[in-house]
Amino acid sequence: MHFFYLIVISLSFAGAVFVLAAKIVEIKTAKAGFLSRWSAAADPALRLKLEKIKFFLAHFNEANVRKILTMGTHGLFHLFGTAGLFVAKHYGRFASRLNGKRFLKGGGVVSFFLKNVAESKEKKKDMN
């Protein structure tokens, strides 16, 4: 993971050095370089995106934010509540099986260990 961070940091540093060197070359030669041309080409698209973001953010007010948060929290409570019910339903059965118990159709519980002990006692009685 540290190697990934090292790569990201070194590439970021190399990009910053490259942009800085390109701007220094533009200033020294007094000619519009590729950064200026890219900026002129990207500026209209960037302004359009910024206008869309402003329009979207203009619709945020207290009531809309409250509605969005209410829907989000209701959805999360529903999701975690459903998951909680599922876990609660199956947790008892799972814990019983881990403890060596198994649910019978009649609702009773029998232990595998006790069942095997009873069967072995019956076999011993039959052998005698």
C-alpha positions in Angstrom: 0.0 0.0 0.0 2.9 2.3 0.8 4.2 1.7 -2.7 0.9 2.9 -4.2 1.2 6.1 -2.1 4.7 6.6 -3.2 3.7 6.3 -6.9 0.8 8.8 -6.5 3.0 11.3 -4.7 5.8 11.0 -7.2 3.5 11.3 -10.2 1.8 14.4 -8.6 5.2 16.0 -8.0 6.3 15.2 -11.6 3.1 16.7 -13.0 3.5 19.9 -10.9 7.2 20.2 -12.0 6.1 19.7 -15.7 3.4 22.3 -15.6 5.7 24.8 -13.8 8.5 24.2 -16.4 6.0 24.7 -19.3 4.8 28.0 -17.8 8.4 29.2 -17.4 9.1 28.3 -21.0 6.0 30.3 -22.1 7.1 33.3 -20.1 10.7 33.2 -21.4 9.7 32.8 -25.1 6.7 35.2 -24.9 4.7 32.8 -27.1 1.5 31.1 -26.2 2.4 27.5 -25.5 0.4 24.3 -25.4 -0.9 25.1 -21.9 -2.4 28.3 -23.1 -4.0 26.6 -26.1 -5.4 23.8 -23.9 -6.7 26.4 -21.4 -8.5 28.3 -24.2 -10.0 25.1 -25.5 -11.1 23.9 -22.0 -12.4 27.2 -20.7 -15.8 27.1 -22.4 -16.5 23.5 -21.4 -15.3 24.3 -17.8 -17.5 27.4 -17.6 -20.5 25.3 -18.8 -19.9 22.7 -16.1 -19.6 25.5 -13.5 -22.9 27.0 -14.6 -24.6 23.6 -14.3 -23.2 23.2 -10.8 -24.4 26.6 -9.8 -27.9 25.9 -11.2 -28.0 22.6 -9.3 -26.8 24.2 -6.1 -29.3 27.0 -6.4 -32.1 24.5 -5.9 -30.8 23.5 -2.5 -32.7 25.1 0.3 -33.6 24.0 3.8 -36.8 22.2 2.8 -35.1 20.2 -0.1 -32.1 19.3 2.1 -34.5 18.1 4.8 -36.4 16.0 2.4 -33.2 14.4 1.0 -31.9 13.7 4.4 -35.2 12.3 5.6 -35.4 10.0 2.6 -31.8 8.9 3.1 -32.1 8.2 6.8 -35.5 6.4 6.3 -33.8 4.2 3.6 -30.9 3.4 5.9 -33.1 2.6 8.8 -35.2 0.3 6.6 -32.1 -1.4 5.2 -30.5 -1.9 8.7 -33.8 -2.8 10.2 -34.4 -5.5 7.6 -30.9 -6.8 8.0 -31.4 -6.8 11.8 -34.5 -8.8 11.6 -32.8 -11.3 9.3 -29.9 -11.7 11.7 -32.2 -11.9 14.7 -34.3 -14.6 13.0 -31.3 -16.8 12.1 -29.0 -16.0 15.0 -30.8 -18.3 17.4 -30.7 -21.2 15.0 -27.0 -20.6 14.2 -26.0 -20.3 17.9 -27.9 -23.5 18.7 -26.2 -25.4 16.0 -22.8 -24.1 17.2 -23.7 -25.4 20.6 -24.6 -28.8 19.3 -28.3 -28.4 19.3 -30.7 -28.8 16.4 -34.3 -27.7 16.0 -36.9 -30.4 15.5 -40.1 -29.9 13.6 -42.1 -30.1 16.8 -40.3 -27.1 18.2 -38.2 -29.2 20.7 -34.4 -29.2 20.9 -32.2 -32.2 20.9 -28.4 -32.3 21.5 -26.3 -34.3 19.2 -24.0 -35.3 22.0 -26.9 -36.5 24.2 -28.5 -38.3 21.3 -25.2 -40.1 20.6 -24.8 -41.0 24.3 -28.3 -42.4 24.4 -27.7 -44.4 21.3 -24.5 -45.8 22.5 -26.1 -46.8 25.9 -28.9 -48.6 23.9 -26.2 -50.5 21.9 -24.4 -51.5 25.1 -27.7 -52.8 26.5 -28.4 -54.7 23.3 -24.9 -56.3 23.4 -25.4 -57.4 27.0 
